[in-house]
Amino acid sequence: MSNLFEYKKNYAIKEYTTKKGITKYMFQIYIGINPETSKKSTTTRRGFKTPALANAEYRKIEASVRNDSFVFSTAYSSPSQLTFNDVYLRWFTESYRNTVQSSTIYKTKQMFDVHILPAIGNMKINAITSDVLQPVVNSWANKYTKLNILSRYAKRVFDFAFTLKLIIENPFDHIMFPKRQVTNLVKDQSNNFFSSLELEKFTRYLLNNSNKDNTGSIDFTHATFLLVLAYTGMRKGELLALEWNDINFDDSTIDIKRTLAMVEGGKLAVQPPKWLSYRIIDLNNLILNLLKTYHEYSSESILVFPNDKNTWRNLSKPNTWIKSVINQGISDFNATYIQTNDDYYKIFVHQITPHGLRHTHATWLFEKDSTITPKSVQERLGHKNISVTLDIYTHVTSNQKEKLKSALDIDF
């Protein structure tokens, strides 16, 4: 009875109902002069299931204030003044930074700085309701292609705020996500690869127009880099970070144990491969011999593909190389077709990215040998989830079914 009587006399404890219709209890209590601000401060605690639990916490804080043992925290001293940006900085520093690689930190910080903080950074964290947030999410859907990523990271900050009892609930729990985003913002990646026939044409063109003396129309380094990507399935960062001692010419293998990445501050740094996908992959004779020749041609550097200063090349360089090579090929094929009328030169290949060569390699493996399993391709490419590999496998088998269907058709 004493606890009940004590609670009834504690008029600071208030009952409230969450948007999910759940009854909970909260209170606000004076905690003294904040030494950092020299101002009188209060703290609010929410989310108690019963008034007795709320009262117990209230009395605990009250006692610590009375004997000067209450520890002030920016997060709890004046929650009504905290902005989303304030909580984000604490989440980023205390909860997030130490759980991911440097390159991920850089990308996440960019995402918040460019997209999330300009929209809600200056808003008070406890004033951002779902009604306030919904127009923001709608705006993101109209402007950006990766709405789910923006929302997921912003939601994590609200989850952190909820854990600190700065908010009653996460406003993202009541957001209606637009089913359709602006389609012209989405880049079509469905054709970002070569078929086996296109790969053969691309390969032949690079080999015929480059050499170790660098007297061909295509730079030998550029040609070698792109062909190694196409026939190993490596990520461009993995190849840019590759060192000569990672290549075993006797066993015809490459040991992939690092990648080049952009880290915080916009700097290049080497780190473990994505998803910690350490692996040793086999090389075919084409790439093995090409690398042997390139080793004779290249400077005495630890890196296989260094810049002029024998350090890492910028991550954007391979994108420039492949675009330039394909444009040149289109022009050369067009000129040759006009002169010879040979159908082989009627069409070269379409533009793809360096990452498209990785997709190309998986496609080539599946088309080359029907006994190759998705699991073995996943291990070779270092995919985190086999679902990524299966998407490519499904695409290839669907094309094969269409070809089979066409072969069954008979014209009378």
Backbone hydrogen bonds, N-H to C=O, Kabsch-Sander energy under -0.5 kcal/mol:
donor,donor_aa,acceptor,acceptor_aa,energy
5,F,1,M,-2.9
6,E,2,S,-2.5
7,Y,3,N,-2.3
8,K,4,L,-2.4
9,K,5,F,-1.4
10,N,6,E,-0.6
10,N,7,Y,-1.2
11,Y,9,K,-1.3
13,I,10,N,-1.2
14,K,26,M,-3.0
16,Y,24,K,-2.8
18,T,22,I,-2.7
21,G,18,T,-2.2
24,K,16,Y,-3.0
25,Y,48,F,-2.2
26,M,14,K,-2.4
27,F,45,R,-2.0
29,I,43,T,-2.3
31,I,41,S,-2.7
32,G,41,S,-0.7
34,N,32,G,-0.6
34,N,39,K,-2.8
38,S,34,N,-3.2
39,K,34,N,-0.5
41,S,32,G,-2.6
42,T,77,S,-0.8
43,T,29,I,-2.2
45,R,27,F,-2.3
48,F,25,Y,-2.0
54,A,50,T,-1.8
55,N,51,P,-2.7
56,A,52,A,-2.2
57,E,53,L,-1.9
58,Y,54,A,-2.3
59,R,55,N,-2.7
60,K,56,A,-1.7
61,I,57,E,-2.3
62,E,58,Y,-2.7
63,A,59,R,-2.2
64,S,60,K,-1.8
65,V,61,I,-2.3
66,R,62,E,-1.9
67,N,63,A,-1.9
68,D,65,V,-1.2
69,S,64,S,-2.9
70,F,64,S,-1.3
72,F,70,F,-0.6
76,Y,73,S,-0.7
77,S,73,S,-2.9
78,S,74,T,-0.8
81,Q,78,S,-2.1
82,L,78,S,-0.5
82,L,79,P,-0.9
84,F,123,M,-2.5
85,N,121,G,-2.4
87,V,83,T,-1.9
88,Y,84,F,-2.8
89,L,85,N,-2.4
90,R,86,D,-1.5
91,W,87,V,-2.9
92,F,88,Y,-3.2
93,T,89,L,-2.0
94,E,90,R,-3.0
95,S,90,R,-0.6
95,S,91,W,-2.0
96,Y,91,W,-1.8
97,R,92,F,-2.5
99,T,96,Y,-2.4
100,V,97,R,-0.8
105,I,101,Q,-2.1
106,Y,102,S,-2.2
107,K,103,S,-2.0
108,T,104,T,-2.7
109,K,105,I,-2.6
110,Q,106,Y,-2.1
111,M,107,K,-2.1
112,F,108,T,-2.3
113,D,109,K,-2.9
114,V,110,Q,-2.7
115,H,111,M,-2.2
116,I,111,M,-1.5
117,L,112,F,-2.9
119,A,116,I,-0.8
120,I,116,I,-2.1
121,G,117,L,-2.5
123,M,120,I,-1.2
125,I,82,L,-2.5
127,A,124,K,-1.8
128,I,124,K,-0.6
128,I,125,I,-0.7
129,T,127,A,-1.3
133,L,129,T,-2.4
134,Q,130,S,-2.4
136,V,132,V,-0.6
137,V,133,L,-2.3
138,N,134,Q,-2.5
139,S,135,P,-2.1
140,W,136,V,-2.3
141,A,137,V,-2.2
142,N,138,N,-1.3
143,K,139,S,-1.5
144,Y,140,W,-3.0
147,L,145,T,-0.5
150,L,146,K,-1.9
151,S,147,L,-2.7
152,R,148,N,-2.0
153,Y,149,I,-2.1
154,A,150,L,-2.3
155,K,151,S,-2.5
156,R,152,R,-1.3
157,V,153,Y,-1.2
158,F,154,A,-1.6
159,D,155,K,-2.5
160,F,156,R,-1.9
161,A,157,V,-2.2
162,F,158,F,-2.4
163,T,159,D,-2.2
164,L,160,F,-1.7
165,K,162,F,-1.4
166,L,161,A,-3.0
167,I,161,A,-0.6
173,D,170,N,-1.9
174,H,171,P,-1.5
175,I,172,F,-1.3
177,F,175,I,-0.7
182,V,141,A,-1.0
185,L,182,V,-1.4
186,V,183,T,-1.3
187,K,185,L,-0.6
189,Q,187,K,-0.7
192,N,189,Q,-1.6
193,F,191,N,-1.8
199,L,195,S,-2.6
200,E,196,S,-2.0
201,K,197,L,-1.8
202,F,198,E,-2.8
203,T,199,L,-2.8
204,R,200,E,-2.4
205,Y,201,K,-2.0
206,L,202,F,-2.1
207,L,203,T,-2.5
208,N,204,R,-2.2
209,N,205,Y,-1.1
210,S,207,L,-0.7
214,N,211,N,-1.8
218,I,209,N,-2.7
223,A,219,D,-2.5
224,T,220,F,-2.5
225,F,221,T,-2.6
226,L,222,H,-2.3
227,L,223,A,-2.2
228,V,224,T,-2.4
229,L,225,F,-2.1
230,A,226,L,-2.2
231,Y,227,L,-1.9
232,T,228,V,-0.8
232,T,229,L,-0.8
233,G,229,L,-2.2
239,L,235,R,-1.9
240,L,236,K,-2.4
241,A,237,G,-1.2
242,L,239,L,-0.8
244,W,302,I,-2.4
246,D,243,E,-2.2
247,I,244,W,-1.6
248,N,246,D,-0.6
248,N,253,T,-2.5
249,F,247,I,-0.8
252,S,248,N,-1.2
253,T,248,N,-1.7
254,I,281,I,-2.3
255,D,246,D,-2.6
256,I,254,I,-0.8
256,I,279,R,-3.1
257,K,255,D,-0.8
259,T,271,Q,-2.7
260,L,237,G,-1.4
261,A,269,A,-2.4
263,V,261,A,-0.5
263,V,267,K,-3.4
266,G,263,V,-1.6
267,K,263,V,-0.7
269,A,261,A,-2.3
271,Q,259,T,-2.4
276,L,273,P,-2.1
277,S,274,K,-1.5
278,Y,276,L,-1.9
279,R,256,I,-1.7
281,I,254,I,-2.4
283,L,252,S,-2.7
288,L,284,N,-2.5
289,N,285,N,-2.6
290,L,286,L,-1.9
291,L,287,I,-2.6
292,K,288,L,-1.9
293,T,289,N,-2.3
294,Y,290,L,-2.5
295,H,291,L,-2.2
296,E,292,K,-1.3
297,Y,293,T,-1.5
298,S,294,Y,-3.1
301,S,299,S,-2.0
304,V,242,L,-2.5
307,N,311,T,-2.5
310,N,307,N,-2.0
317,K,314,N,-1.6
320,T,316,S,-1.5
321,W,317,K,-2.4
322,I,318,P,-2.4
323,K,319,N,-1.6
324,S,320,T,-2.2
325,V,321,W,-2.6
326,I,322,I,-2.3
327,N,323,K,-2.2
328,Q,324,S,-2.3
329,G,325,V,-2.4
330,I,326,I,-2.6
331,S,327,N,-2.0
332,D,328,Q,-2.7
333,F,329,G,-2.8
334,N,330,I,-2.1
335,A,331,S,-2.1
336,T,332,D,-2.4
337,Y,333,F,-2.6
338,I,334,N,-2.0
339,Q,335,A,-1.5
340,T,336,T,-2.8
341,N,337,Y,-2.7
343,D,341,N,-0.5
345,Y,342,D,-1.8
346,K,343,D,-1.4
347,I,343,D,-0.5
356,G,353,T,-0.5
357,L,353,T,-1.0
357,L,354,P,-0.7
358,R,354,P,-0.9
359,H,355,H,-1.6
360,T,356,G,-2.5
361,H,357,L,-2.0
362,A,358,R,-1.6
363,T,359,H,-2.4
364,W,360,T,-3.0
365,L,361,H,-2.2
366,F,362,A,-2.2
367,E,363,T,-2.5
368,K,364,W,-2.1
369,D,365,L,-1.8
372,I,369,D,-1.5
377,V,373,T,-1.7
378,Q,374,P,-2.6
379,E,375,K,-2.0
380,R,376,S,-1.8
381,L,377,V,-2.5
382,G,378,Q,-1.7
383,H,378,Q,-1.5
388,V,385,N,-1.2
389,T,385,N,-0.7
390,L,386,I,-2.9
391,D,387,S,-1.7
392,I,388,V,-1.2
393,Y,389,T,-2.4
394,T,390,L,-3.1
395,H,391,D,-1.8
396,V,392,I,-2.4
397,T,393,Y,-2.7
398,S,394,T,-2.1
399,N,395,H,-1.8
400,Q,396,V,-2.1
401,K,397,T,-2.1
402,E,398,S,-1.9
403,K,399,N,-2.1
404,L,400,Q,-2.3
405,K,401,K,-2.4
406,S,402,E,-2.2
407,A,403,K,-2.1
408,L,404,L,-1.3
409,D,405,K,-0.8
409,D,406,S,-0.7
